[in-house]
Structures are given as structure tokens and as C-alpha cells.
């Protein structure tokens, strides 16, 4: 049997296995509470450079951060559709490259990536943006090679201004912070400078470790807003029954929602409590990891096969890998929550005052007493 609330197009059942798997991989966007919350938090702050010049999104691998990036990009185009002029580009998305064994982050390559995103936005959004064909105006690859880092930077700033870009989304930002402390500080200074000069809102998306290093710079911390894309937490450490129930129901909604998009027969045992718990452990409460597990499982099936718990769990990532992800989650959450205002108060040597007596007097009205005569 299929999911009792099947969400896939019915015509898929007349198609071959490859089309069915492709649909599950790329054919839908799953709404679930954690995703909706973080996406709404981002959308509510878009295009407000004065209040939110830098938005930082962090969370575990597989939580869905890159999907949030792409949905935010689409939202930027949707919000700007009626006001854009030909040639305008409201936002760009750039994935910061992982560059392997280098001693410092190569900004020349990064500027080229930004120019590429400016000249070749996604085709589906290109039409919506009334964006003119920039490919004939694109800088020649060989001509860019001859430009210095400063010249490339200036070219980027000029293009941003010409095309009225307002939002720049940088995904996998942790790749910028795998170098020495001095180089990391330089990279932060460059980001701050780009934000100030371009007047663009920057959305920086990455792992716990990468986003944490942005706190090394006091000015960037003051100018930035932190958004935490949490994993689903079903641990016994949650003391509130209401929060525990909310977390469990949120994960179950996402898990069942994914199964509803599976165009193959499903075992009813998939939604047994013990198998829900096992699926949770094997994905670390991250829906992106869970979706990849289901995708690998159905890719191994024939059209007439049934997805069972044993088949699903056979295609989970290794116990060593999932243990590493769990460790990263615990370490990352501890990093974000390790300092309380009580800790800061103690550090600066300021004792907490006891609350004063309640009074019904209006604020600013003095106690009646005689002033000294000068």
C-alpha cells in the first residue's frame, strides 16, 4: 500500500522507477515546523539592510540550510517582481568553494564566483526578474585572469551597483574559516568592508564551527543577527512535557511527510514507534539526512517492491558517521549557548541587585524629601 495521504502526483504510478526516484529527489519541497520557522525568520528580515545587514544561519549538516538559501533567493525575486527594472537582480546565491590545501582563502577566486552568479542567475528566475541577457556582457574568463584581487573586487562592487543587488547569500561559509587566525580575521574584515561599500544585505550560512568564528570580530557580531536551524530533539533531557511533545510531533510530521511523497509501496511498520525512534537516531533528527536515507533505499527497489524498516535502515549512513554528526550537534549547541548573561555579569564584576520595593508612583517621580540648601 501507499501512504494513506499520498502527496505525489498520481501519474507517477504509470512511470518507470527512474522518474519516481527523480521526483522524490527533486520534485517537492517538504514543509515541516523547523524548516518553516527558520525560513519565516529569514524572510521577515529580507531587504532590511539598516536593521539586519548580516544574517547568520547555522545548524547541523543535513538540517536543510541550503534549501533555506534557495527558497530565500526565490522569495527575493518574488518580492521584487513588481518593482524591478530590466537589468535588475535583487539577490544572488554563491556557494563558497572548498579549496583544499591552501594557506589562505583566495579572494580572487571568490570574486570570480560572485561575478559568475551576477552574470548567470538561475534561468527560471531570470525571466521573472525581467533581467536582460547578460551573457553577452559577461567578462571574458581570460580577461579576468589578468585582473588583480583589488581590480576584481572593484568589478564586483560596480556590477552589484549597476544591477541593484540587495541581498547576497553565501552558503558553506565555513570554507572561508579553515585557515590561520590571522587569515580568518582578514576574511572577516573583507566581509565587513563588502557589506559597508555595497550596501547589500549578506546572509551567511554554514556549520556551527564556521559561524562561531564570526564572533571573533566584535563589529561583525554587533551588526549581525543569529538564526539557529536546530535539529529535532527527542532526547530525555527535555524537561517540559509540552516541548517534548512538540519536538516529537514535529519530527513525526516531517518523517510521515517524506513517506507521503514516496511513490512506492510502504510497510505500515515504518510508522511504528520503535521504527520512528530508530529513524530518528540514524538521521540525528536532521530531515535532510532522513530524506537521503529514504532516497537511497527506494533507488535500490523495483517498482513492485515494498519499502520496509529493515530496507530503510540498511541504507542509513554508517554508525561512525552518524556518531560524528551527533557530536558536532552537541558541541555546536553548547558553543551557541555556553555564555549566559549571568556569566557576563560575573566576568565584569557586577553583582546582581535585589529587586526594589514595588511602588505605584509613575516612572520618574522622586521620593518626597527636602533638597539641601546651597
PAPA-959526 format. One record per residue (C-alpha): z negated, x, y. Coordinates in steps of 0.1 Angstrom, whole numbers, plus 5000, padded with zeros to 4 digits. Example, Ala and Ser with C-alpha at 12.3 -4.5 7.8 and 13.67 -1.06 7.14 Angstrom:
REM PAPA-959526
492251234955 492951374989 
This chain:
REM PAPA-959526
500050005000 500550105036 497850095063 496749735069 497549785106 500649995102 501850135136 505150305126 508550135131 509349925101 512950065099 511450395088 510850255054 514650245049 514950615059 514550935040 511451155037 512551395064 512851125091 509450985081 507751325084 509551395117 508251065130 504651145121 505051495136 506651405170 507251025172 504050895186 501050965209 497750875194 495250725219 491650785210 488450795231 488051165236 491751215244 491850915268 488751035286 489951385293 493451265303 492051005327 489751275342 492851485349 495051205361 492351085386 492351435402 496151495404 497751575437 494451615455 494651985464 491951965491 489251845467 490551985434 492652305439 491852435405 491152225374 489952395343 490252225309 488552385279 487852295244 488352405208 491652475191 493252165178 491451925201 494751825218 494652025251 498352105251 499151735246 496951655276 499051915296 502351755287 501051395294 499751515327 503151665335 504851325327 502251145349 503051385378 506751275376 505850905372 503550905402 506151085423 509250895412 509450665442 508850935469 510751235456 513851365473 516751515455 515751875445 512051795445 510051895415 506451755415 505051975387 505852245362 504352345329 504152705318 502652845286 501153185293 502653425268 500653615242 501853975248 500054165220 499054535225 499354595262 496854745286 497154495314 498654155320 502354185330 502653965360 506454045363 506953855330 504753575341 506653525374 509853515354 508353245332 507453045363 510953075377 512352965344 510152655345 511252585381 514952615373 514952435340 512452145339 512551915308 515851725307 514251385302 512051435333 514951595352 516851255356 513651075365 512951325393 516451285408 516451665405 519751835413 521252065387 519552395395 521152585366 524052705388 521552825414 519352995388 518653365394 520653585371 518553735343 519854085351 519254045388 515653955381 515154275361 515854485392 513154305413 509654445418 506554255410 506054175447 509654055451 509353835421 506153685434 507853615467 510753455449 508253225431 506553125463 509853055480 511052835451 507752645450 508052565487 511752475485 511252235456 508052085470 506052165438 502552035440 501052095405 501352395383 499952365347 499252695329 498552645292 496952905269 495353065299 493153285276 496153515271 495553625307 492053735299 492153965269 492154285289 489554505306 487054355330 488854525360 492254375349 490654035344 489254045379 492654135393 494253845374 491653605389 492353745424 496153685419 495553325407 493353255438 495953405461 498753205445 496752885449 496052965486 499553065495 501452805475 499052515483 499652405447 497052245425 496552475394 495552325361 494252605338 494052515301 492552735274 489952815249 486252845256 486353225259 489353225283 487952965306 484553125306 485953445321 487053255352 483353235361 483453605368 484853525402 482453335425 485153205448 487253055420 484152895405 483352725438 486952595441 487352475405 486552165385 485552195349 486651945323 485451985287 487551835259 484851805233 485351775196 483951475178 480251555170 478951385138 476051635134 472451525127 471451705159 472351395180 469051215185 470450905203 471550635178 473950485204 475650825210 475750905173 477450565166 479850615194 480850965181 481350835145 483350525156 485450745179 486350985150 486950695126 489250525152 491250845155 491450905117 492450555109 494850555138 496650855124 496850695089 498350385106 501250605116 501850745081 505050575066 503950645031 501750465006 497950525012 495050524989 492250295001 489850574992 490950765022 488650545044 485650565020 482550705038 482351025017 486051105024 485751035061 482951295062 485051545042 487951495065 485651555095 484251885081 487752005073 489151945108 485952035127 486151705145 489451805161 492151545159 495051795163 493851985132 493451655113 496951545122 498451875110 496551835077 498051495071 501451615081 501351895055 500251655029 502951395034 505551675036 504651765000 505151404988 508051204976 508850864992 507250684962 504050894962 500650784975 498550984999 495151034982 492051214994 492551494969 496151554981 495051535018 492251795013 494452014993 496452075025 493552155048 493252495063 491052755044 487252735044 487153075061 489452955089 487652625094 484252815095 485753035123 486652725143 483252575138 481652905150 483952905181 482952545189 479152625187 479552945207 481752775233 479552475238 476552705241 478352905268 479152595288 475552455286 473452765284 472252765321 470252475334 469052425370 465552495358 466752835346 468352895380 465152785398 463153025378 465653315383 465453285421 461553255420 461352895433 458652675418 459352305412 457452095437 455451795426 456851465439 455151355471 453451025476 455650715479 455950565513 457750265527 458550435560 462150485570 463650825565 462951055595 459950875608 457051115614 453451055604 451350945634 449451245648 448751405682 451051685692 449451995705 449352025744 451252335756 
